[in-house]
Amino acid sequence: MEWAEVVGNPLLQNLPFKIELNRFGKILMSPASNRHGRIQGRMAANLINKLPDGEVITECSIQTSEGVKVADVVWASDEFIRTFAYETPYPKAPEICIEIVSPSNSKAELTGKVDLYLAKGAQEVWVVYEDGRMTTFSHIGEIKKSSLVPDAQKL
């Protein structure tokens, strides 16, 4: 399938799952918990407050070399939005991509998403765990703290 077919398919609307496509166009679904949604909302609200010169998007679709992946939360600069508006999926990753770890996520899956988002132009990828831990990655690998949001660990 193509992403436009997924977005436009009425049978795939209002599912309690996050939907992505793999590189072969097959649908992948991951169940989301209320705890996951709570963290997603808090991350989005905090980014709006800390980085007002851009947009925060939840469930942001990004075309990668491995299919369409959906970041839980992203921050896109005003420049990014001027360039890509709300194209779906984005051909490039916004500056910050955040993955909130669900029980169904494997370490390999998370590592893969970090690599894919960075390869598509993200400056940082944050992996947030339900217990509040957060790891931050840039093109040099894991970093101690965000260079874009100095107090990001307090989100």
N, C-alpha and C positions, 0 to 999 in steps of 0.2 A: 504494500500500500504506500501511497504518498501521504505526506502530512495533511494536505488539504482534504483528502478523503476521510482521514480520521476526524479532523475538526468538523467537517460537514456531515458526518454520518449520525443520524438521529438515534440510532441504536447505541452509540457510544457516549451519548450525552448523560450527564448527571450520574455517572458511575462513582461509587465510593473508592475508586482506585486512581492512582496516577498512571497515565498511559504514556508510553514511549514507543519508538520504533527501533528495531535493530537494523543492522546494515543490509539485511535482506528484505526489509519492508514488513517484517512480522511484528505484530503488536505484543508489547511487554506490559504487564500490569503489576503494580505494587499497591497493596492495601495501605491506607493511611489511618493512623489512630488520632483520637482527639488530642492526645499529648503532642503528637507531631504537628497538628494544626495550631496548637497554642504556641509552640516554639516558632513556627513559621510566622505567625502574626506578630509576635514580640520582636523577632529579627527585622521584619519589615518596618514596624513602627520605629524602632531604634535607628535604623538606617535613614529613614525619612528625617528624623530629628538631627542626626549627626552629619548627613551629607545632603543638604537642601538643594544643591545645584545639580540635580539629576532626577531620575525617576527610579522608583522601586517597583519591581514587577514580581508577582508570585506566579509559580507554575509557568515559567518562561521557557518556551521551546527554542532549541538551538540545533541547527543542522550540523552534525559532526561527521567524521569519516566512518563512524560506526552507527549511523542512523540519527534520528531525531531524539535528543535527550532533553529532559525537562528539569531544569534547576528549580529547587524549591523556592528560592528567593534570589533575585539579582538586583544589583544597583548599576544603572546605566547613566553615564554622564549626559548632560544636555547635548554635547557634541554627538554622542552616539545616537541619541534620539533624533537629532536633526538629520543625521545620515541615514538611519534605518527606519525611523518612525516606529510603527508597530507591525512591521513585516512579520509574517508567521510562516514558518519558523525563521528566526534570525539566522543569517548566513555567517555571522561572526558572534562570538560570545561577548556580552557586556563586561565591563571592567571587573566587577565582583560577582562571582557565582557562589551560591551557598547550597550545600547539600545537608539536609537534616537526616541523620541516620535512623532508619527504621529497623525493627527486628529482622525483617526479611532481607536487608542489605548484607551482602558478603563483603569482606575486606577487598577482594579482587574487583568487585563491581565498583566500590567507592574509589579505589585507586585508578581504575579505568576512567571513571567520570572526571576525576581531577585532571588526569592527563589529557582527556579530550577537550575539556573547557580551556585549559591552558594552550593547547595546540590551536584552538579556534580564536585565540586572542585575549582571553581573560587575563587580567594582571594578577588577580588573586583568586583562589578558590578556598572557601572555608568549609570545613566539615564539622558539623555541630552534633553532639551526642545528646541523647535525652537526659543524661545526668548533668548537663551543663558544660562538660568539657568541649573544647574547640581546638582543632588543629588548622593551621593556616599554611597554604602553599603558594609559591610563586614559581617563576621559571627557573629559579635556582634550587628548588626543592622545598622541604618543610622549613618554615621560618618561625621565629619565636613570637613575632607579633606583626600585625598588619602595618604596612607603610601608608595605606590609604585612610585607615581609621585607627589612629594611635591607641585609643582605649577600647578596641574591638573586643578584647577578652571580657569586658564588662557588659557586653550585650546580653 
